[in-house]
Amino acid sequence: MLDLVNLLAEAPRTARRASSLGLALLRNRVELFSLELREERHRVFSLFLWGGAGLLLGMVGVVLAAFAVIYAFPPAHRWTAAAVCALIFLAGSGVAFLVVRARLNKSEPPFARTLAELHKDQQAL
């Protein structure tokens, strides 16, 4: 009977300790999610910025190079030179598309670490 009374007296303290641990665990996971969200936002912004700059500068360079090549040919063959340049540009575009797709497929999905930690928590509980 005395053990039951002691057990009932300890129950509120045990419940407070368990809820405190649960809240600490939840806070930790929210902080991890927040950190990963900031990292992902920075990564995406950086990719768009550098990608846009590279695309713009590359397009200007390619157009100027194409004009130089086309005008280097005699007037009778300029249409042929323009067609060859267009085919080369289309092939380069296809290669670039394949590289981007491969890199996107290879990258880790966003918030994978948070999901892994939540899965470990679920297994532990």
SELUMDREN-209266 format. One record per residue (C-alpha): y negated, x negated, z; residue number from 0. Coordinates in nm, 4 decimals, padded with zeros to 6 digits. Example, Ala and Ser with C-alpha at 12.3 -4.5 7.8 and 13.67 -1.06 7.14 Angstrom:
# SELUMDREN-209266
[[00.4500, -01.2300, 00.7800], 0]
[[00.1060, -01.3670, 00.7140], 1]
***
This chain:
# SELUMDREN-209266
[[00.0000, 00.0000, 00.0000], 0]
[[-00.2353, -00.2861, 00.0825], 1]
[[-00.1692, -00.4453, -00.2586], 2]
[[-00.2662, -00.1230, -00.4321], 3]
[[-00.5927, -00.1062, -00.2380], 4]
[[-00.6690, -00.4709, -00.3231], 5]
[[-00.5844, -00.4063, -00.6873], 6]
[[-00.8172, -00.1062, -00.7003], 7]
[[-01.0918, -00.3070, -00.5295], 8]
[[-01.0569, -00.5873, -00.7880], 9]
[[-01.0595, -00.3489, -01.0895], 10]
[[-01.4395, -00.3196, -01.1301], 11]
[[-01.4865, -00.6968, -01.1096], 12]
[[-01.2061, -00.7544, -01.3607], 13]
[[-01.3519, -00.4934, -01.5961], 14]
[[-01.6966, -00.6569, -01.5725], 15]
[[-01.5473, -00.9976, -01.6448], 16]
[[-01.3486, -00.8636, -01.9434], 17]
[[-01.6515, -00.6847, -02.0865], 18]
[[-01.8637, -00.9958, -02.0353], 19]
[[-01.6091, -01.2046, -02.2259], 20]
[[-01.5905, -00.9430, -02.4999], 21]
[[-01.9691, -00.9360, -02.5384], 22]
[[-01.9831, -01.3163, -02.5464], 23]
[[-01.7172, -01.3180, -02.8168], 24]
[[-01.9048, -01.0549, -03.0163], 25]
[[-02.2338, -01.2467, -02.9825], 26]
[[-02.0616, -01.5627, -03.1034], 27]
[[-01.9273, -01.3854, -03.4113], 28]
[[-02.2637, -01.2277, -03.4907], 29]
[[-02.4306, -01.5690, -03.4665], 30]
[[-02.1678, -01.7153, -03.7016], 31]
[[-02.2226, -01.4305, -03.9474], 32]
[[-02.5997, -01.4809, -03.9303], 33]
[[-02.5633, -01.8532, -03.9967], 34]
[[-02.3343, -01.7943, -04.2935], 35]
[[-02.5731, -01.5316, -04.4304], 36]
[[-02.8631, -01.7789, -04.4183], 37]
[[-02.6506, -02.0492, -04.5831], 38]
[[-02.5405, -01.8113, -04.8575], 39]
[[-02.8961, -01.6917, -04.9196], 40]
[[-03.0196, -02.0522, -04.9443], 41]
[[-02.7356, -02.1463, -05.1782], 42]
[[-02.7984, -01.8510, -05.4109], 43]
[[-03.1751, -01.9100, -05.4184], 44]
[[-03.1223, -02.2780, -05.4923], 45]
[[-02.8746, -02.1991, -05.7695], 46]
[[-03.1140, -01.9537, -05.9329], 47]
[[-03.4092, -02.1902, -05.9056], 48]
[[-03.2315, -02.4945, -06.0483], 49]
[[-03.0437, -02.2875, -06.3022], 50]
[[-03.3643, -02.1249, -06.4257], 51]
[[-03.5460, -02.4570, -06.4504], 52]
[[-03.2547, -02.6159, -06.6340], 53]
[[-03.2234, -02.3222, -06.8677], 54]
[[-03.5926, -02.3181, -06.9554], 55]
[[-03.6190, -02.6935, -07.0108], 56]
[[-03.2936, -02.7028, -07.2026], 57]
[[-03.4001, -02.4205, -07.4326], 58]
[[-03.7302, -02.5893, -07.5145], 59]
[[-03.5538, -02.9176, -07.5875], 60]
[[-03.2879, -02.7561, -07.8017], 61]
[[-03.5390, -02.5571, -08.0070], 62]
[[-03.7504, -02.8668, -08.0724], 63]
[[-03.4430, -03.0700, -08.1638], 64]
[[-03.3210, -02.7969, -08.3964], 65]
[[-03.6558, -02.7823, -08.5749], 66]
[[-03.6562, -03.1596, -08.6120], 67]
[[-03.3060, -03.1569, -08.7597], 68]
[[-03.3802, -02.8671, -08.9934], 69]
[[-03.7012, -03.0210, -09.1265], 70]
[[-03.5316, -03.3581, -09.1738], 71]
[[-03.3204, -03.2033, -09.4499], 72]
[[-03.4515, -03.1426, -09.7999], 73]
[[-03.5837, -02.7880, -09.8569], 74]
[[-03.2755, -02.6870, -10.0577], 75]
[[-03.0404, -02.7544, -09.7628], 76]
[[-03.2503, -02.6327, -09.4697], 77]
[[-03.0643, -02.2997, -09.4440], 78]
[[-02.7351, -02.4846, -09.4185], 79]
[[-02.8760, -02.7103, -09.1474], 80]
[[-03.0045, -02.4052, -08.9606], 81]
[[-02.6599, -02.2407, -08.9773], 82]
[[-02.4879, -02.5556, -08.8507], 83]
[[-02.7363, -02.5813, -08.5632], 84]
[[-02.6740, -02.2153, -08.4737], 85]
[[-02.2948, -02.2701, -08.4697], 86]
[[-02.3340, -02.5733, -08.2435], 87]
[[-02.5562, -02.3737, -08.0056], 88]
[[-02.3081, -02.0860, -07.9926], 89]
[[-02.0221, -02.3256, -07.9174], 90]
[[-02.2262, -02.4869, -07.6387], 91]
[[-02.3050, -02.1451, -07.4974], 92]
[[-01.9347, -02.0583, -07.4890], 93]
[[-01.8508, -02.3818, -07.3071], 94]
[[-02.1289, -02.3192, -07.0528], 95]
[[-01.9993, -01.9668, -06.9913], 96]
[[-01.6463, -02.0971, -06.9289], 97]
[[-01.7727, -02.3627, -06.6861], 98]
[[-01.9760, -02.1094, -06.4866], 99]
[[-01.6830, -01.8684, -06.4703], 100]
[[-01.4483, -02.1446, -06.3520], 101]
[[-01.6903, -02.2543, -06.0800], 102]
[[-01.7416, -01.8997, -05.9576], 103]
[[-01.3658, -01.8445, -05.9379], 104]
[[-01.3169, -02.1732, -05.7528], 105]
[[-01.5850, -02.1195, -05.4870], 106]
[[-01.5061, -01.9870, -05.1400], 107]
[[-01.5912, -01.6191, -05.0943], 108]
[[-01.8989, -01.5457, -04.8832], 109]
[[-01.8414, -01.5075, -04.5081], 110]
[[-01.4862, -01.6421, -04.5258], 111]
[[-01.5266, -01.8338, -04.1996], 112]
[[-01.6501, -01.5247, -04.0153], 113]
[[-01.3582, -01.3205, -04.1455], 114]
[[-01.1150, -01.5965, -04.0480], 115]
[[-01.2551, -01.6074, -03.6943], 116]
[[-01.2373, -01.2294, -03.6644], 117]
[[-00.8765, -01.2396, -03.7837], 118]
[[-00.7937, -01.5043, -03.5234], 119]
[[-00.9604, -01.2887, -03.2563], 120]
[[-00.7574, -00.9890, -03.3664], 121]
[[-00.4357, -01.1901, -03.3492], 122]
[[-00.5252, -01.3201, -03.0029], 123]
[[-00.5930, -00.9705, -02.8705], 124]
***
